[in-house]
Structures are given as C-alpha cells and as structure tokens.
Amino acid sequence: MDFSAATFWWVAAGAVVAAELATGTFYLLMIALGLVGAALAAHLGLSVTLQVVTAALVGGGATALWHWRRTVSQPSPQPVAQNRDVNLDIGERVTVAAWEPDHTARVTYRGSSWKARRQPGAPEVTGEHVVQAVEGNWLVVAPLSH
C-alpha cells in the first residue's frame, strides 16, 4: 500500500477531528483545518517543507483568528462575587428591618440570619433590597428602587 504525504495529512486531520469530538475543544478543529491545508498542499505537489509551513500558517492562523473573534465578541464576565451564573443568590430579595451603627444589617435569607452591607453608593434605607453580590458570608445589598 502506498502511503503518500497527502494520505498522512488526511489521516492526521481525521485523528484531530476525532480528538475534538472526544474532548469538545473547538480549537482542535482549527488545527485540523491546518492539516487539511497541508493535505491540499501535498496534492498540489508542494515540498514537505511547504506542507508543514502551510499546516502551521493555516492552523495557527485559524486558531489565532478564532481566539481573537471570541475575545472581541464576548464581553468579559462579571467578577465571581457578582456573577449570577456562579452564584444564584444574586438578584434575590431580602428585607432590611434596620441598619446598625456600623452600617451593617441582619437579614433573614433562606431560613437563616445573614450579615448584610449596602452596595457602595446605595442609600442606607430600610425595606426591600436586592442582593447585588455575595462576598464570603456577607450579602451586599441595594434598595429595590435603586
């Protein structure tokens, strides 16, 4: 059986695609594109050196382009303390009955007593508040109307 350079590149591309299917790493598809580029370069009769250069340029370029596109199109995530995807307490409502002299309050939330402090810039009022962040075992709250 004749194992040409093009066959090697096609088999390598197939193996990388299989690895991507097993791991879910989308960047592996970009590397597979580079290997496909090398296979096409082999079909065109280019030297092995140019095939490797093609694989590197196409695969590396596709990977860099995809990474750039992802970083530009997606906003950076919120800090963990304020990210509702990480902490489902964000956005929940609590009632502040009174503020203590040290600018903290005791609130009942999920069946237990929590220490709360107001979000910087939020007025120190009583009534219904919304959890803005969770820092350790402190709730950072702001008035519902704020």
GUSENU-204828 format. One record per atom (N, C-alpha, C, O): residue number from 1; atom name; x, y, z. Coordinates in steps of 0.001 Angstrom, whole numbers, plus 524288, in hexadecimal, padded with zeros to 5 digits. Layout:
<nodes>
[node NUM,CA,[X,Y,Z]]
...
</nodes>
This chain:
<nodes>
[node 1,N,[8034F,7FB6E,80000]]
[node 1,CA,[80000,80000,80000]]
[node 1,C,[8037B,804CF,80000]]
[node 1,O,[80743,80521,802F4]]
[node 2,N,[8022A,80889,7FCA8]]
[node 2,CA,[80538,80D50,7FC31]]
[node 2,C,[8030A,8115C,7FFFB]]
[node 2,O,[7FE77,812CF,7FFA9]]
[node 3,N,[80652,81327,80388]]
[node 3,CA,[804BA,816F7,8077E]]
[node 3,C,[8073F,81C31,80614]]
[node 3,O,[80BAF,81D45,80797]]
[node 4,N,[8045D,81F6D,80326]]
[node 4,CA,[8067E,82467,80157]]
[node 4,C,[8063D,82882,805AE]]
[node 4,O,[803E1,827B2,809CA]]
[node 5,N,[808C0,82CEB,80498]]
[node 5,CA,[808AF,83133,8085D]]
[node 5,C,[8031D,83339,80925]]
[node 5,O,[80192,83485,80D82]]
[node 6,N,[80020,8337B,804E5]]
[node 6,CA,[7FAB7,8354D,80556]]
[node 6,C,[7F781,831B5,808D0]]
[node 6,O,[7F44D,83384,80BE9]]
[node 7,N,[7F85D,82CA0,8084C]]
[node 7,CA,[7F58E,828D9,80B92]]
[node 7,C,[7F6EF,829B8,81150]]
[node 7,O,[7F383,82993,814B1]]
[node 8,N,[7FBE3,82A9B,81266]]
[node 8,CA,[7FD8D,82BA8,817CC]]
[node 8,C,[7FAA4,8305F,819FA]]
[node 8,O,[7F8A1,83028,81E57]]
[node 9,N,[7FA63,834AD,816F5]]
[node 9,CA,[7F7CD,8395F,818DD]]
[node 9,C,[7F1F1,83885,819A2]]
[node 9,O,[7EFB2,83A7D,81D67]]
[node 10,N,[7EF6A,83592,8160F]]
[node 10,CA,[7E9D3,83484,816AA]]
[node 10,C,[7E8C2,83130,81B81]]
[node 10,O,[7E505,8322D,81E5D]]
[node 11,N,[7EC0B,82D3E,81C69]]
[node 11,CA,[7EB64,829E8,82110]]
[node 11,C,[7EC42,82D1F,82602]]
[node 11,O,[7E961,82C86,829D0]]
[node 12,N,[7F03C,8308F,825FC]]
[node 12,CA,[7F140,833E2,82A85]]
[node 12,C,[7ECA1,83791,82B84]]
[node 12,O,[7EB14,83861,82FFF]]
[node 13,N,[7EA75,839C7,82756]]
[node 13,CA,[7E5EB,83D37,827F7]]
[node 13,C,[7E14E,83A38,82A3F]]
[node 13,O,[7DE95,83C34,82DAD]]
[node 14,N,[7E06C,8357C,82862]]
[node 14,CA,[7DC2D,83240,82A81]]
[node 14,C,[7DD09,830F7,8303B]]
[node 14,O,[7D954,830FA,8334B]]
[node 15,N,[7E1E4,82FDC,831B9]]
[node 15,CA,[7E30F,82EAB,83738]]
[node 15,C,[7E21B,8336F,83AAB]]
[node 15,O,[7E013,832EF,83F00]]
[node 16,N,[7E38D,83801,838C8]]
[node 16,CA,[7E2B3,83CC8,83BDB]]
[node 16,C,[7DCDE,83DEE,83C5A]]
[node 16,O,[7DB14,83F93,84080]]
[node 17,N,[7D9E6,83D13,8382B]]
[node 17,CA,[7D438,83DD4,8387E]]
[node 17,C,[7D1E0,839F6,83C66]]
[node 17,O,[7CE6A,83B65,83F6A]]
[node 18,N,[7D3B0,83523,83C62]]
[node 18,CA,[7D1C6,83149,8402B]]
[node 18,C,[7D323,832F7,845BB]]
[node 18,O,[7CFFB,83255,8494E]]
[node 19,N,[7D7CB,83515,84673]]
[node 19,CA,[7D94F,836F7,84BA5]]
[node 19,C,[7D5DB,83B88,84D4C]]
[node 19,O,[7D474,83BFF,851E0]]
[node 20,N,[7D47A,83EED,84988]]
[node 20,CA,[7D107,84348,84AC8]]
[node 20,C,[7CBA9,84152,84C63]]
[node 20,O,[7C955,84364,8500C]]
[node 21,N,[7C9AC,83D62,849B6]]
[node 21,CA,[7C492,83B30,84B19]]
[node 21,C,[7C4B0,838C2,85087]]
[node 21,O,[7C0C7,838DF,85353]]
[node 22,N,[7C923,83692,85204]]
[node 22,CA,[7C996,8341B,8572B]]
[node 22,C,[7CA30,83824,85B83]]
[node 22,O,[7C85F,83745,85FE1]]
[node 23,N,[7CCB8,83C8B,85A5F]]
[node 23,CA,[7CDD8,84059,85E7D]]
[node 23,C,[7CA72,8453A,85E43]]
[node 23,O,[7C9C0,847D7,8623D]]
[node 24,N,[7C856,84680,859BB]]
[node 24,CA,[7C52B,84B33,8593A]]
[node 24,C,[7C85F,8502D,858DF]]
[node 24,O,[7C649,85473,85996]]
[node 25,N,[7CD63,84FB0,857C9]]
[node 25,CA,[7D0CD,8543C,8574A]]
[node 25,C,[7D07C,85649,851BC]]
[node 25,O,[7D2B0,853F6,84E26]]
[node 26,N,[7CDC4,85A99,85104]]
[node 26,CA,[7CCD1,85CA6,84BCB]]
[node 26,C,[7D1D6,85E25,84909]]
[node 26,O,[7D212,85DFD,8443C]]
[node 27,N,[7D5D6,85F96,84BF1]]
[node 27,CA,[7DAC8,86123,8498D]]
[node 27,C,[7DD3C,85CAC,84671]]
[node 27,O,[7E023,85D9D,842B9]]
[node 28,N,[7DC17,857DA,847EF]]
[node 28,CA,[7DE34,85370,844F3]]
[node 28,C,[7DC24,85364,83F5D]]
[node 28,O,[7DECE,8518B,83BD1]]
[node 29,N,[7D76E,85567,83E8F]]
[node 29,CA,[7D56C,855C2,83937]]
[node 29,C,[7D89F,85998,835F6]]
[node 29,O,[7D94F,858DA,83142]]
[node 30,N,[7DA8C,85DA5,83879]]
[node 30,CA,[7DDD8,86164,835AA]]
[node 30,C,[7E30F,85ED0,8342C]]
[node 30,O,[7E51E,85FC9,82FF0]]
[node 31,N,[7E523,85B9D,83792]]
[node 31,CA,[7E9F1,858BA,83659]]
[node 31,C,[7E8DF,854DB,831EF]]
[node 31,O,[7EC22,85427,82E78]]
[node 32,N,[7E44E,8525B,83210]]
[node 32,CA,[7E2DE,84EC5,82DD1]]
[node 32,C,[7E28D,851A4,8289E]]
[node 32,O,[7E3ED,84F6F,82493]]
[node 33,N,[7E0C6,85680,828A7]]
[node 33,CA,[7E0BD,8599A,823D5]]
[node 33,C,[7E644,85A46,821B8]]
[node 33,O,[7E71F,85A04,81CFE]]
[node 34,N,[7E9FA,85B1F,82530]]
[node 34,CA,[7EF64,85B84,82385]]
[node 34,C,[7F152,8567D,82116]]
[node 34,O,[7F421,85699,81D2F]]
[node 35,N,[7EFD4,8520C,8235D]]
[node 35,CA,[7F164,84CFE,82131]]
[node 35,C,[7EED0,84C0C,81BE4]]
[node 35,O,[7F133,849BB,8186B]]
[node 36,N,[7E9FE,84DCF,81B42]]
[node 36,CA,[7E75E,84D69,8162A]]
[node 36,C,[7EA38,850D0,8122F]]
[node 36,O,[7EAE5,84F41,80DB0]]
[node 37,N,[7EBE5,85577,813D9]]
[node 37,CA,[7EEF2,858D0,81065]]
[node 37,C,[7F3F6,85629,80E9F]]
[node 37,O,[7F57B,85698,80A15]]
[node 38,N,[7F68A,85368,81235]]
[node 38,CA,[7FB4A,85094,810D2]]
[node 38,C,[7FA15,84C29,80D06]]
[node 38,O,[7FD21,84B2E,8096E]]
[node 39,N,[7F5B0,8497B,80DC2]]
[node 39,CA,[7F430,84555,80A21]]
[node 39,C,[7F33B,8478A,804B0]]
[node 39,O,[7F4D2,84535,800CB]]
[node 40,N,[7F0AD,84BF9,8046A]]
[node 40,CA,[7EFCA,84E70,7FF4F]]
[node 40,C,[7F4F2,8502A,7FCDC]]
[node 40,O,[7F5AD,84FC3,7F820]]
[node 41,N,[7F889,85219,80027]]
[node 41,CA,[7FDB4,85390,7FE29]]
[node 41,C,[8008A,84EC6,7FC0D]]
[node 41,O,[8034D,84F2C,7F823]]
[node 42,N,[7FFED,84A42,7FE8D]]
[node 42,CA,[80254,8456B,7FCA7]]
[node 42,C,[7FFEE,843CF,7F771]]
[node 42,O,[802B3,841FF,7F3F4]]
[node 43,N,[7FACC,84475,7F6E6]]
[node 43,CA,[7F840,84336,7F1EC]]
[node 43,C,[7FA24,846C6,7ED84]]
[node 43,O,[7FA4C,84534,7E8F9]]
[node 44,N,[7FB91,84B8F,7EEEA]]
[node 44,CA,[7FDA0,84F37,7EAFF]]
[node 44,C,[80352,84E27,7E9A8]]
[node 44,O,[80585,8509E,7E62A]]
[node 45,N,[805B1,84A7A,7EC73]]
[node 45,CA,[80B0B,84901,7EB50]]
[node 45,C,[80F2A,84C65,7EDEB]]
[node 45,O,[813B3,84C4C,7EC54]]
[node 46,N,[80DAD,84F69,7F1EB]]
[node 46,CA,[81178,852A6,7F4B1]]
[node 46,C,[8150F,84F35,7F801]]
[node 46,O,[813B2,84AC9,7F950]]
[node 47,N,[81991,8513D,7F951]]
[node 47,CA,[81D5B,84E3C,7FC6B]]
[node 47,C,[81B51,84D6C,801FA]]
[node 47,O,[817B6,85015,803B9]]
[node 48,N,[81DAF,849BA,804AE]]
[node 48,CA,[81C1D,8488F,80A14]]
[node 48,C,[81CD3,84D5E,80D88]]
[node 48,O,[819AB,84E5C,81105]]
[node 49,N,[820EF,85051,80C8E]]
[node 49,CA,[821CF,8551B,80F9B]]
[node 49,C,[81D4C,858E8,80EE3]]
[node 49,O,[81B68,85B20,812B6]]
[node 50,N,[81B8E,859B4,80A1C]]
[node 50,CA,[8172F,85D3B,8091D]]
[node 50,C,[8120A,85B08,80B3A]]
[node 50,O,[80E8E,85E00,80CB4]]
[node 51,N,[81192,855EB,80B61]]
[node 51,CA,[80CEE,8538A,80DAF]]
[node 51,C,[80CB1,854B9,8138A]]
[node 51,O,[80890,85609,815A0]]
[node 52,N,[81124,8543C,8161E]]
[node 52,CA,[81159,85557,81BC4]]
[node 52,C,[8105E,85B24,81CBC]]
[node 52,O,[80D91,85C91,82060]]
[node 53,N,[812AA,85E77,8197E]]
[node 53,CA,[811CE,86419,81A0C]]
[node 53,C,[80C0A,86562,81932]]
[node 53,O,[809D6,86897,81C06]]
[node 54,N,[80999,862EA,81555]]
[node 54,CA,[80405,863BB,81459]]
[node 54,C,[800CE,8620F,8190C]]
[node 54,O,[7FD42,864DB,81AB1]]
[node 55,N,[80207,85D7D,81B39]]
[node 55,CA,[7FF31,85B9D,81FD9]]
[node 55,C,[7FFBE,85F7B,82458]]
[node 55,O,[7FBEF,860AA,82709]]
[node 56,N,[80477,8616E,82525]]
[node 56,CA,[80567,86517,82971]]
[node 56,C,[80293,86A41,82890]]
[node 56,O,[8001D,86C50,82C25]]
[node 57,N,[802E9,86C57,823D8]]
[node 57,CA,[8006A,8715E,822C5]]
[node 57,C,[7FA75,8710E,822FB]]
[node 57,O,[7F7E5,87459,8255F]]
[node 58,N,[7F84D,86D0F,82074]]
[node 58,CA,[7F295,86C96,82058]]
[node 58,C,[7F087,86B33,825C9]]
[node 58,O,[7ECDE,86DAD,827AD]]
[node 59,N,[7F2D7,86744,82850]]
[node 59,CA,[7F104,865A7,82D84]]
[node 59,C,[7F1E7,869D2,8319D]]
[node 59,O,[7EE67,86B0C,834AD]]
[node 60,N,[7F69E,86C01,831AA]]
[node 60,CA,[7F7BD,87028,83572]]
[node 60,C,[7F49C,8750C,8346C]]
[node 60,O,[7F2B2,87789,83810]]
[node 61,N,[7F414,87672,82F76]]
[node 61,CA,[7F0F8,87B0C,82E1D]]
[node 61,C,[7EB40,87A66,82F7D]]
[node 61,O,[7E8D0,87DFD,8318F]]
[node 62,N,[7E917,875D0,82E58]]
[node 62,CA,[7E39A,874D9,82FAE]]
[node 62,C,[7E2CF,874EF,83595]]
[node 62,O,[7DEEC,87706,8377E]]
[node 63,N,[7E67A,872AD,83873]]
[node 63,CA,[7E619,872A9,83E25]]
[node 63,C,[7E66C,87839,84047]]
[node 63,O,[7E34D,879B9,8439D]]
[node 64,N,[7EA26,87B43,83E61]]
[node 64,CA,[7EAB6,880A5,8402C]]
[node 64,C,[7E5EC,883E5,83EB6]]
[node 64,O,[7E40B,886FE,841E0]]
[node 65,N,[7E3F4,88336,839FD]]
[node 65,CA,[7DF57,88618,8384A]]
[node 65,C,[7DA98,884B2,83B97]]
[node 65,O,[7D7A7,8882A,83D26]]
[node 66,N,[7D9CE,87FB7,83CAC]]
[node 66,CA,[7D55D,87E13,83FE5]]
[node 66,C,[7D5DE,88039,8456F]]
[node 66,O,[7D206,8820C,847AD]]
[node 67,N,[7DA89,88007,847A5]]
[node 67,CA,[7DB58,88215,84CF2]]
[node 67,C,[7DA46,887F2,84D0A]]
[node 67,O,[7D7BA,889DE,850A2]]
[node 68,N,[7DC2F,88ACE,84925]]
[node 68,CA,[7DB41,89065,848E3]]
[node 68,C,[7D572,8918B,84860]]
[node 68,O,[7D367,89503,84B02]]
[node 69,N,[7D2CA,88EA7,84501]]
[node 69,CA,[7CD2F,88F71,8443C]]
[node 69,C,[7CA2A,88E74,8494C]]
[node 69,O,[7C689,89156,84A95]]
[node 70,N,[7CBAC,88A68,84C20]]
[node 70,CA,[7C909,8891F,85102]]
[node 70,C,[7C9E0,88D50,85524]]
[node 70,O,[7C63C,88EAA,857F9]]
[node 71,N,[7CE96,88F60,85586]]
[node 71,CA,[7CF9B,89356,85981]]
[node 71,C,[7CD08,89889,8582C]]
[node 71,O,[7CB88,89B6D,85BB5]]
[node 72,N,[7CC7D,899C8,8532C]]
[node 72,CA,[7CA1E,89EB6,85197]]
[node 72,C,[7C431,89E6D,85205]]
[node 72,O,[7C1B9,8A22B,853C0]]
[node 73,N,[7C1E7,89A16,8507B]]
[node 73,CA,[7BC32,899BF,8503C]]
[node 73,C,[7B9A5,898A1,8557C]]
[node 73,O,[7B50E,899DC,85635]]
[node 74,N,[7BC7C,89655,85926]]
[node 74,CA,[7BA31,8950E,85E2F]]
[node 74,C,[7BC1B,898E4,86251]]
[node 74,O,[7C0D2,899A5,862E9]]
[node 75,N,[7B88B,89B4B,86525]]
[node 75,CA,[7BA43,89ECF,8694E]]
[node 75,C,[7BCE0,89BA4,86DA5]]
[node 75,O,[7BBB5,89709,86E67]]
[node 76,N,[7C05A,89E26,8706A]]
[node 76,CA,[7C2ED,89B67,874B4]]
[node 76,C,[7BEED,89A5B,878FA]]
[node 76,O,[7BB94,89DA4,87A06]]
[node 77,N,[7BF41,895D0,87B71]]
[node 77,CA,[7BB5A,89479,87F64]]
[node 77,C,[7BBDC,897E7,88438]]
[node 77,O,[7BFFF,89A1E,88547]]
[node 78,N,[7B79D,8984A,8871B]]
[node 78,CA,[7B7A5,89B43,88BF5]]
[node 78,C,[7BB16,8987B,88FEB]]
[node 78,O,[7BC16,893CD,88F6A]]
[node 79,N,[7BCE9,89B56,893DD]]
[node 79,CA,[7BFCF,898BD,89811]]
[node 79,C,[7BC62,89489,89A95]]
[node 79,O,[7B799,89503,89AAD]]
[node 80,N,[7BED0,89082,89C91]]
[node 80,CA,[7BBEF,88C0F,89EBA]]
[node 80,C,[7B817,88DC4,8A2ED]]
[node 80,O,[7B3C3,88BB2,8A334]]
[node 81,N,[7B995,89178,8A62B]]
[node 81,CA,[7B623,8932F,8AA6F]]
[node 81,C,[7B113,89593,8A870]]
[node 81,O,[7AD31,895AD,8AB46]]
[node 82,N,[7B10A,89782,8A394]]
[node 82,CA,[7AC6B,89A14,8A171]]
[node 82,C,[7AA15,89730,89CD1]]
[node 82,O,[7A68E,8993E,89A45]]
[node 83,N,[7ABE7,8928D,89BA9]]
[node 83,CA,[7AA43,88FB2,89702]]
[node 83,C,[7A5D2,88BF4,89854]]
[node 83,O,[7A691,8883E,89B4B]]
[node 84,N,[7A142,88CEA,89628]]
[node 84,CA,[79CBA,88990,8973B]]
[node 84,C,[79D76,8840F,8950A]]
[node 84,O,[79B05,88065,896FA]]
[node 85,N,[7A0B6,88362,89119]]
[node 85,CA,[7A1C6,87E2D,88F11]]
[node 85,C,[7A4B8,87ADD,89308]]
[node 85,O,[7A459,87612,892EC]]
[node 86,N,[7A799,87D53,8967D]]
[node 86,CA,[7AAA5,87A8F,89A77]]
[node 86,C,[7A79B,87A37,89F92]]
[node 86,O,[7A7AD,8762E,8A22F]]
[node 87,N,[7A4F2,87E6E,8A0FE]]
[node 87,CA,[7A250,87EB2,8A604]]
[node 87,C,[79C98,88026,8A529]]
[node 87,O,[79B62,88490,8A3AD]]
[node 88,N,[7992B,87C83,8A616]]
[node 88,CA,[79396,87D5A,8A507]]
[node 88,C,[790FA,880F3,8A8F7]]
[node 88,O,[78C64,88240,8A854]]
[node 89,N,[793D4,8829E,8AD18]]
[node 89,CA,[79198,88645,8B0DF]]
[node 89,C,[79147,88BCC,8AEA9]]
[node 89,O,[78E34,88EFC,8B08B]]
[node 90,N,[7946E,88CF4,8AAAF]]
[node 90,CA,[7946A,89226,8A85B]]
[node 90,C,[78EF9,89331,8A610]]
[node 90,O,[78CD0,88FF6,8A33C]]
[node 91,N,[78CD5,897BE,8A759]]
[node 91,CA,[787B3,89930,8A556]]
[node 91,C,[78331,897A5,8A8DB]]
[node 91,O,[77EBE,89931,8A7E1]]
[node 92,N,[7843F,894A3,8ACED]]
[node 92,CA,[78012,89327,8B089]]
[node 92,C,[77EBA,897B9,8B41A]]
[node 92,O,[781EB,89B3D,8B4E1]]
[node 93,N,[77A13,897AB,8B63B]]
[node 93,CA,[77842,89BFA,8B98E]]
[node 93,C,[778A3,89A8A,8BF4F]]
[node 93,O,[777A2,8961C,8C0E3]]
[node 94,N,[77A1D,89E71,8C25E]]
[node 94,CA,[77A40,89DF0,8C813]]
[node 94,C,[777DE,8A2E4,8CA55]]
[node 94,O,[77784,8A6E3,8C7AD]]
[node 95,N,[7763D,8A29B,8CF3C]]
[node 95,CA,[77400,8A72B,8D1D8]]
[node 95,C,[777A2,8A8EE,8D62F]]
[node 95,O,[77908,8A5DF,8D99E]]
[node 96,N,[77924,8ADD5,8D604]]
[node 96,CA,[77C62,8B030,8DA13]]
[node 96,C,[778BE,8B311,8DDC5]]
[node 96,O,[7762F,8B6DA,8DC46]]
[node 97,N,[77888,8B135,8E2AD]]
[node 97,CA,[7751E,8B3AE,8E68C]]
[node 97,C,[777B7,8B888,8E8DC]]
[node 97,O,[77523,8BC7C,8E9C6]]
[node 98,N,[77CDB,8B834,8E9CC]]
[node 98,CA,[77FA6,8BCA9,8EC1C]]
[node 98,C,[78572,8BC24,8EAFC]]
[node 98,O,[78788,8B7D4,8EA8E]]
[node 99,N,[78804,8C0A6,8EA84]]
[node 99,CA,[78DAD,8C0C6,8E9D0]]
[node 99,C,[79034,8C1B2,8EF15]]
[node 99,O,[78E53,8C4DB,8F22E]]
[node 100,N,[7946F,8BEF6,8F01B]]
[node 100,CA,[7974A,8BF8C,8F500]]
[node 100,C,[79B11,8C426,8F483]]
[node 100,O,[79C22,8C5F3,8F02F]]
[node 101,N,[79D21,8C616,8F8FE]]
[node 101,CA,[7A0C4,8CA92,8F8CA]]
[node 101,C,[7A5A7,8C993,8F578]]
[node 101,O,[7A7F3,8CD49,8F373]]
[node 102,N,[7A749,8C4A5,8F4DD]]
[node 102,CA,[7ABED,8C37C,8F1A7]]
[node 102,C,[7AA96,8C2D3,8EBDE]]
[node 102,O,[7ADB8,8C0C8,8E8D7]]
[node 103,N,[7A5EB,8C492,8EA5D]]
[node 103,CA,[7A414,8C483,8E4EE]]
[node 103,C,[7A34F,8BEF7,8E2D1]]
[node 103,O,[7A3F2,8BE0D,8DE23]]
[node 104,N,[7A1F6,8BB54,8E630]]
[node 104,CA,[7A097,8B60C,8E48D]]
[node 104,C,[79B07,8B4F4,8E65B]]
[node 104,O,[798C4,8B7EF,8E961]]
[node 105,N,[798E2,8B0AD,8E47C]]
[node 105,CA,[79396,8AF33,8E5FF]]
[node 105,C,[79352,8A94C,8E67D]]
[node 105,O,[79675,8A67A,8E42E]]
[node 106,N,[78F9B,8A77F,8E978]]
[node 106,CA,[78E5B,8A1E7,8E9CD]]
[node 106,C,[7897B,8A106,8E685]]
[node 106,O,[78581,8A3A1,8E73E]]
[node 107,N,[789DA,89D4C,8E2E5]]
[node 107,CA,[78558,89BFD,8DFAD]]
[node 107,C,[78464,89626,8DFF7]]
[node 107,O,[78804,89316,8E0BD]]
[node 108,N,[77F8A,894A7,8DF58]]
[node 108,CA,[77E3D,88F20,8DF1C]]
[node 108,C,[77DDC,88DA6,8D95C]]
[node 108,O,[77AEB,88FF2,8D654]]
[node 109,N,[780F5,889BB,8D7FE]]
[node 109,CA,[78116,88806,8D287]]
[node 109,C,[781E6,8822D,8D274]]
[node 109,O,[78563,8802E,8D517]]
[node 110,N,[77EC6,87F70,8CF83]]
[node 110,CA,[77EEE,879C0,8CF15]]
[node 110,C,[77EC4,87716,8D46B]]
[node 110,O,[78171,87333,8D553]]
[node 111,N,[77BA1,87935,8D7DF]]
[node 111,CA,[77ABC,876B3,8DCEA]]
[node 111,C,[77EED,87797,8E0FF]]
[node 111,O,[77EC9,8751B,8E51D]]
[node 112,N,[7829E,87B02,8E005]]
[node 112,CA,[78699,87C1E,8E3F9]]
[node 112,C,[787DC,881EE,8E3FD]]
[node 112,O,[78652,884D6,8E07B]]
[node 113,N,[78AAE,88389,8E800]]
[node 113,CA,[78C0A,888FD,8E8A0]]
[node 113,C,[79144,88A15,8E5F6]]
[node 113,O,[79517,88748,8E6C7]]
[node 114,N,[7915F,88E2F,8E2C7]]
[node 114,CA,[79616,88FB0,8DFED]]
[node 114,C,[7978B,89543,8E160]]
[node 114,O,[7942B,89874,8E2A1]]
[node 115,N,[79C92,89665,8E131]]
[node 115,CA,[79E69,89BC1,8E1B3]]
[node 115,C,[79E45,89E20,8DC36]]
[node 115,O,[79FC9,89BA0,8D865]]
[node 116,N,[79C75,8A2EA,8DBE5]]
[node 116,CA,[79C2A,8A58C,8D6D9]]
[node 116,C,[79EA7,8AAEE,8D75C]]
[node 116,O,[79E91,8AD57,8DB85]]
[node 117,N,[7A0D2,8ACB3,8D31E]]
[node 117,CA,[7A2B2,8B20F,8D2CE]]
[node 117,C,[7A0BD,8B447,8CDB2]]
[node 117,O,[79F96,8B173,8C9FB]]
[node 118,N,[7A066,8B96E,8CDA0]]
[node 118,CA,[79E36,8BBDC,8C8F5]]
[node 118,C,[7A259,8BC4D,8C4B8]]
[node 118,O,[7A704,8BCB6,8C5CC]]
[node 119,N,[7A08B,8BC36,8BFF7]]
[node 119,CA,[7A3FE,8BCE6,8BB7B]]
[node 119,C,[7A61C,8C274,8BBA1]]
[node 119,O,[7A333,8C613,8BCDF]]
[node 120,N,[7AB1F,8C339,8BA64]]
[node 120,CA,[7AD40,8C886,8BA6C]]
[node 120,C,[7A9FA,8CC2D,8B708]]
[node 120,O,[7A8B0,8CAFC,8B28E]]
[node 121,N,[7A8B1,8D0A1,8B94F]]
[node 121,CA,[7A58A,8D47F,8B689]]
[node 121,C,[79FB2,8D3DC,8B74E]]
[node 121,O,[79CAC,8D750,8B5E0]]
[node 122,N,[79E12,8CF78,8B98D]]
[node 122,CA,[7987C,8CE98,8BA69]]
[node 122,C,[796D9,8D134,8BF82]]
[node 122,O,[799D9,8D13F,8C344]]
[node 123,N,[79222,8D35E,8BFAC]]
[node 123,CA,[7905F,8D5E4,8C483]]
[node 123,C,[78F46,8D1DA,8C8CC]]
[node 123,O,[78DF5,8CD5B,8C7B9]]
[node 124,N,[78FDA,8D394,8CD95]]
[node 124,CA,[78EF7,8D02D,8D215]]
[node 124,C,[78948,8D0CC,8D3CD]]
[node 124,O,[78813,8D3BF,8D767]]
[node 125,N,[785D6,8CDF3,8D123]]
[node 125,CA,[7803F,8CE36,8D253]]
[node 125,C,[77E63,8C8C6,8D3DC]]
[node 125,O,[780DF,8C4D7,8D2A7]]
[node 126,N,[779F0,8C8AB,8D68E]]
[node 126,CA,[777A1,8C3A4,8D7F6]]
[node 126,C,[773D9,8C201,8D3B5]]
[node 126,O,[77280,8C50D,8D03D]]
[node 127,N,[7722F,8BD29,8D40E]]
[node 127,CA,[76E68,8BB34,8D049]]
[node 127,C,[770BF,8B6E8,8CCE8]]
[node 127,O,[7749C,8B469,8CE51]]
[node 128,N,[76E51,8B625,8C877]]
[node 128,CA,[76FF0,8B1E9,8C507]]
[node 128,C,[774E9,8B35D,8C1FC]]
[node 128,O,[7755D,8B79F,8BFCE]]
[node 129,N,[77898,8AFAE,8C1EE]]
[node 129,CA,[77D93,8B061,8BF3F]]
[node 129,C,[77E8C,8ABC8,8BB99]]
[node 129,O,[77C13,8A7AE,8BC0B]]
[node 130,N,[78229,8AC8B,8B804]]
[node 130,CA,[783B5,8A875,8B45B]]
[node 130,C,[78968,8A71A,8B563]]
[node 130,O,[78CAB,8AA92,8B612]]
[node 131,N,[78A99,8A209,8B57F]]
[node 131,CA,[78FFD,8A04E,8B640]]
[node 131,C,[7930D,8A182,8B149]]
[node 131,O,[791B7,89F9B,8AD13]]
[node 132,N,[79721,8A4A6,8B1C7]]
[node 132,CA,[79A6A,8A633,8AD63]]
[node 132,C,[79F42,8A2CB,8ACE5]]
[node 132,O,[7A13E,8A1F2,8A899]]
[node 133,N,[7A12A,8A0D3,8B162]]
[node 133,CA,[7A5E9,89D9B,8B169]]
[node 133,C,[7A5F8,89A72,8B66F]]
[node 133,O,[7A358,89BBB,8BA41]]
[node 134,N,[7A905,8964D,8B651]]
[node 134,CA,[7A9F0,8932C,8BAFA]]
[node 134,C,[7AFD4,892FD,8BBBB]]
[node 134,O,[7B2B0,89106,8B867]]
[node 135,N,[7B199,8950C,8C021]]
[node 135,CA,[7B72A,89521,8C153]]
[node 135,C,[7B7FD,8920C,8C651]]
[node 135,O,[7B6E8,893ED,8CA9C]]
[node 136,N,[7B9EE,88D46,8C5B0]]
[node 136,CA,[7BA6C,889C3,8CA36]]
[node 136,C,[7B500,88862,8CC1A]]
[node 136,O,[7B1D9,8863C,8C92D]]
[node 137,N,[7B3E4,889A6,8D11A]]
[node 137,CA,[7AE9A,888BD,8D311]]
[node 137,C,[7ABDB,88DED,8D42C]]
[node 137,O,[7A889,88E42,8D7A2]]
[node 138,N,[7AD44,891F0,8D136]]
[node 138,CA,[7AAB8,89708,8D160]]
[node 138,C,[7A776,897C1,8CC74]]
[node 138,O,[7A915,89652,8C829]]
[node 139,N,[7A2DD,899FF,8CD2A]]
[node 139,CA,[79FB5,89B7F,8C8A8]]
[node 139,C,[7A08B,8A158,8C7BA]]
[node 139,O,[7A034,8A47A,8CB5C]]
[node 140,N,[7A19C,8A2BF,8C2F3]]
[node 140,CA,[7A207,8A842,8C179]]
[node 140,C,[79CD0,8A99B,8BEEA]]
[node 140,O,[79B56,8A74C,8BAF6]]
[node 141,N,[79A0A,8AD61,8C13A]]
[node 141,CA,[794B5,8AE7E,8BF84]]
[node 141,C,[79421,8B428,8BDD4]]
[node 141,O,[79728,8B78F,8BF5E]]
[node 142,N,[79032,8B50F,8BAA6]]
[node 142,CA,[78EB1,8BA55,8B907]]
[node 142,C,[788C7,8BAA0,8B943]]
[node 142,O,[78624,8B6B0,8B86D]]
[node 143,N,[786A8,8BF2B,8BA5E]]
[node 143,CA,[780F2,8BFB0,8BA8B]]
[node 143,C,[77E80,8BE09,8B565]]
[node 143,O,[780D2,8BEB8,8B13D]]
[node 144,N,[779E9,8BBE9,8B5AF]]
[node 144,CA,[7773B,8BA02,8B10C]]
[node 144,C,[7765B,8BE5A,8AD10]]
[node 144,O,[7769A,8BD63,8A85C]]
[node 145,N,[77558,8C314,8AEDD]]
[node 145,CA,[77450,8C75B,8AB46]]
[node 145,C,[7794C,8C9FB,8A958]]
[node 145,O,[778F0,8CD84,8A61B]]
[node 146,N,[77DE7,8C872,8AB25]]
[node 146,CA,[782E8,8CAF1,8A9AB]]
[node 146,C,[784C9,8C93C,8A474]]
[node 146,O,[788E8,8CAFA,8A2B0]]
</nodes>
